[in-house]
């Protein structure tokens, strides 16, 4: 069993990029040459905004009164090795970047400037934190970009991991943007650790069938989102981990907002029977996520109810192919 106290401490030190940026201590240290010289010795990770990517693809960082430089090969793990493209550098402009201070140099005008390494900060994050994680460990993350197959998240110091689309929630979605938005802070759980790469999951933190069903009662009319329209009915999502079935109606299609009447909740069948009151189109932002677990470690998560003959679970201690609802 991992040392969760240690993990919590390391999470605070190795947060997704942007977490340290606005803190008063970080601002003070970034704007002080004496504090930066001390940081060379301590290896402390700091953050500042990248303001320019020059013609050689070095990042120029605004330290508050003077500029630091992250040489191209020090901008990220993989740049020097050729496994990461330079777009990873260009995309950091006007965003906070983490770094460790490696030294100082004199520019052409005779000004002393800090020499910085984002790559070194990422390697330290791997060695001291990410590389120590095991399947089942829960960690904070920040959405960096969304693709049809999944969501990419910053899990610390700009190190990016993937949450596959089928691991985002129990309720099926057509695209990760149905659940997440870029820049959103979330929690995730380590699914696998292979060859120095983390793959994450998310659905286990959003509650079991019973936990989600307990938020509703028969006789209520509540809001939902139409997720799929089948020959036998319409699936309406009530929460990311709970959907119900309503009778089919003409003119209803996935993505619409819905008002539904709850006829019954059936734990033995893990079903929610609904009556569709109304369905309408309209642009909406993803709803705030409700987490039932936010920290620590889980070995096994069982979504299904004790009464159900169907077992839907994630066994982090003994990974295997899992059924997806």
C-alpha positions in Angstrom: 0.0 0.0 0.0 1.5 3.4 -1.0 2.3 6.0 1.6 -0.6 8.4 1.0 0.8 11.0 3.4 3.9 11.2 1.3 1.8 11.3 -1.9 -0.2 14.3 -0.6 3.0 16.1 0.2 4.4 15.5 -3.2 1.2 16.5 -4.9 1.5 19.9 -3.3 5.1 20.3 -4.7 4.4 18.9 -8.2 1.1 20.4 -9.2 -0.1 20.8 -12.8 1.4 23.9 -14.4 -0.3 27.1 -13.3 -1.1 26.1 -9.7 2.0 27.9 -8.3 1.9 30.9 -10.6 -0.3 33.2 -8.6 1.0 32.3 -5.2 2.7 35.2 -3.3 5.7 33.0 -2.4 6.3 32.0 -6.1 6.0 35.7 -7.2 8.4 36.8 -4.6 11.1 34.2 -5.5 10.8 34.7 -9.2 11.3 38.5 -9.0 14.4 38.3 -6.7 17.9 37.5 -8.0 19.0 36.4 -4.6 16.1 34.0 -4.2 16.8 32.6 -7.7 20.4 32.0 -6.8 19.3 30.1 -3.7 16.9 28.1 -5.9 19.9 26.9 -7.9 21.1 25.1 -4.8 17.7 23.9 -3.5 16.3 22.8 -6.9 13.0 24.4 -6.0 10.4 24.4 -8.8 9.0 27.8 -9.6 6.6 29.2 -12.3 6.4 32.2 -14.5 4.7 33.2 -17.8 6.4 32.4 -21.1 6.1 35.5 -23.2 8.1 34.7 -26.4 9.3 31.7 -28.3 12.2 33.1 -30.3 13.4 32.0 -33.8 15.6 29.2 -32.2 12.6 28.0 -30.2 14.0 29.1 -26.9 11.3 30.2 -24.4 11.6 33.7 -22.9 10.0 33.9 -19.5 8.9 37.0 -17.7 10.2 36.9 -14.2 8.9 40.3 -13.2 11.4 43.0 -14.0 13.8 40.8 -16.0 13.6 37.9 -18.4 14.7 34.3 -17.9 15.5 31.9 -20.8 14.6 28.2 -21.2 16.8 26.8 -24.0 15.0 24.8 -26.6 16.2 21.4 -25.5 15.3 22.3 -21.9 11.7 23.1 -22.7 10.3 19.6 -22.2 11.2 16.0 -21.8 11.5 14.5 -25.3 12.5 17.7 -27.2 16.2 16.8 -27.3 15.4 13.1 -28.0 13.1 14.1 -30.9 10.0 12.3 -29.4 8.2 15.5 -28.7 7.5 18.1 -31.5 8.3 21.8 -31.2 4.6 22.6 -31.1 4.9 21.7 -27.4 7.2 24.7 -27.0 5.2 27.1 -29.2 2.0 26.3 -27.3 3.4 27.4 -24.0 3.6 31.1 -25.1 1.4 33.3 -22.9 1.0 30.5 -20.3 2.7 29.7 -17.0 5.6 27.3 -17.3 7.4 25.5 -14.4 11.2 25.4 -14.2 14.2 24.9 -12.1 16.9 27.5 -12.1 20.2 26.0 -13.4 22.4 29.1 -13.5 22.9 32.6 -14.9 24.4 34.2 -17.9 25.3 37.7 -19.2 23.2 38.8 -22.2 24.6 41.0 -25.1 23.7 44.2 -23.1 25.7 43.0 -20.1 22.6 42.1 -18.0 22.6 39.0 -15.8 19.7 36.7 -16.7 18.5 33.4 -15.2 19.0 30.2 -17.1 16.0 27.9 -16.6 15.0 24.3 -17.3 11.5 23.0 -17.6 12.8 19.6 -18.6 14.7 19.3 -15.3 11.6 20.2 -13.4 9.6 17.5 -15.2 12.4 14.9 -14.6 12.4 15.8 -10.9 8.6 15.4 -10.9 8.9 12.0 -12.4 11.6 10.8 -10.1 10.1 12.2 -6.9 6.4 11.8 -7.5 4.9 10.4 -10.7 7.3 7.5 -10.9 6.3 6.4 -7.4 2.6 6.2 -8.2 0.8 2.8 -8.6 -2.5 1.8 -10.1 -5.3 3.1 -7.8 -3.5 6.2 -6.6 -5.7 9.4 -6.9 -4.2 12.7 -8.1 -5.2 16.2 -9.2 -4.9 17.0 -12.9 -5.7 19.8 -15.3 -7.3 19.3 -18.8 -4.8 20.4 -21.5 -6.6 19.4 -24.7 -9.3 17.1 -25.9 -9.4 14.6 -28.8 -12.1 12.3 -29.9 -10.4 9.3 -28.3 -9.8 10.9 -24.9 -8.7 13.8 -22.7 -5.1 14.8 -22.2 -4.3 16.1 -18.7 -1.3 17.7 -17.0 -0.5 15.5 -14.0 2.4 17.6 -12.7 4.9 20.1 -14.1 3.5 19.9 -17.6 3.8 16.1 -17.8 0.8 15.0 -19.8 -1.2 11.7 -19.5 -4.3 10.4 -21.2 -7.8 9.6 -19.9 -9.3 7.4 -22.6 -12.9 8.3 -23.5 -14.3 5.1 -22.1 -12.7 5.8 -18.7 -14.2 9.3 -18.3 -17.6 8.2 -17.0 -20.0 5.3 -16.9 -22.5 7.3 -19.0 -21.3 7.1 -22.6 -20.3 10.3 -24.3 -19.6 11.0 -28.0 -16.6 13.3 -27.3 -14.6 14.3 -24.2 -15.9 17.9 -24.6 -19.3 16.6 -23.4 -17.7 16.2 -20.0 -14.6 18.4 -19.8 -13.3 21.8 -20.9 -9.7 22.8 -21.5 -8.2 24.3 -18.4 -10.6 22.5 -16.1 -9.2 21.1 -12.8 -10.2 17.5 -12.1 -9.2 14.4 -10.2 -8.1 11.2 -11.8 -6.9 7.8 -10.7 -3.9 5.9 -12.1 -5.1 3.0 -14.3 -1.7 1.7 -15.6 2.0 2.6 -15.3 3.9 1.1 -18.2 7.4 2.1 -19.6 7.4 5.4 -17.8 3.9 6.4 -19.0 0.8 6.9 -17.0 -2.7 6.1 -18.2 -5.5 7.4 -16.1 -9.2 6.8 -15.3 -11.9 9.1 -14.0 -15.2 7.3 -13.8 -14.4 5.5 -10.5 -14.3 8.8 -8.7 -17.8 9.8 -9.8 -19.7 7.3 -7.6 -21.4 3.9 -7.8 -24.9 3.2 -9.1 -26.3 3.4 -5.5 -24.4 6.6 -4.6 -25.7 8.3 -7.7 -29.2 6.9 -7.5 -29.5 8.1 -3.8 -29.5 11.7 -5.2 -32.9 11.1 -6.8 -36.4 9.9 -5.8 -39.3 8.5 -7.8 -41.9 11.2 -8.5 -39.3 14.0 -9.1 -38.9 15.8 -12.4 -35.3 16.6 -13.0 -32.9 17.8 -15.7 -30.8 15.6 -17.9 -29.0 15.2 -21.2 -30.0 13.0 -24.1 -27.0 10.7 -24.7 -28.4 8.2 -27.2 -31.5 7.4 -29.1 -32.1 3.7 -29.7 -35.0 1.7 -31.3 -36.2 0.7 -27.9 -35.9 4.1 -26.2 -34.0 7.2 -25.2 -31.1 7.2 -22.8 -31.0 10.3 -20.7 -28.0 11.1 -18.4 -28.9 12.3 -15.0 -25.3 12.3 -13.7 -22.0 11.3 -15.4 -22.4 7.9 -13.7 -26.1 7.4 -14.0 -28.5 7.3 -17.0 -32.1 6.2 -17.3 -34.3 5.0 -20.2 -37.4 6.8 -21.5 -39.8 5.8 -24.2 -38.8 6.8 -27.7 -40.2 10.0 -29.1 -39.9 11.6 -32.6 -37.6 14.6 -33.0 -35.3 13.8 -30.0 -31.6 13.5 -30.7 -28.3 13.1 -28.7 -27.0 16.3 -27.0 -30.4 17.8 -26.3 -31.2 19.1 -22.8 -34.1 17.2 -21.2 -36.6 17.4 -18.4 -37.6 13.9 -17.2 -40.0 12.4 -14.6 -38.5 9.6 -12.6 -41.0 6.7 -12.5 -38.8 4.2 -10.6 -35.3 3.3 -9.4 -34.5 -0.4 -9.6 -31.3 -1.4 -7.8 -31.7 -5.1 -8.6 -31.5 -4.3 -12.3 -29.5 -1.1 -12.0 -32.1 0.7 -14.0 -33.8 4.1 -13.9 -37.2 4.3 -15.6 -38.0 7.8 -16.9 -40.8 9.7 -18.7 -39.5 12.3 -21.1 -41.3 15.6 -20.4 -39.4 17.8 -22.8 -36.3 17.9 -24.9 -34.7 21.0 -26.4 -31.5 22.2 -28.0 -29.1 24.8 -26.6 -25.4 25.3 -26.0 -24.4 24.4 -22.5 -21.1 24.1 -20.6 -20.2 20.8 -19.1 -21.8 20.5 -15.6 -19.6 20.8 -12.5 -18.4 17.3 -11.5 -19.4 15.8 -8.2 -16.6 13.6 -6.9 -17.3 10.9 -4.3 -13.6 10.3 -3.9 -10.9 13.0 -4.2 -7.7 11.6 -2.6 -5.9 8.6 -1.4 -5.8 5.1 -3.0 -8.4 2.6 -4.1 -7.6 -1.1 -4.8 -11.1 -2.1 -6.1 -14.1 -0.1 -7.2 -17.5 -1.8 -7.7 -20.1 0.2 -9.6 -22.8 -2.4 -9.6 -25.3 -3.0 -6.7 -25.2 -6.1 -4.4 -28.6 -7.1 -5.7 -27.6 -7.1 -9.3 -26.3 -10.3 -11.0 -24.1 -8.1 -13.2 -20.7 -7.1 -11.8 -19.2 -3.9 -13.1 -15.9 -3.1 -11.3 -12.4 -1.9 -11.6 -9.7 -4.0 -9.9 -6.6 -1.7 -9.8 -4.6 -4.3 -7.9 -5.2 -7.0 -10.6 -5.9 -5.1 -13.9 -8.1 -6.9 -16.5 -10.3 -6.0 -19.4 -13.4 -4.4 -18.0 -17.0 -4.3 -19.2 -18.2 -0.8 -20.2 -21.8 0.2 -19.9 
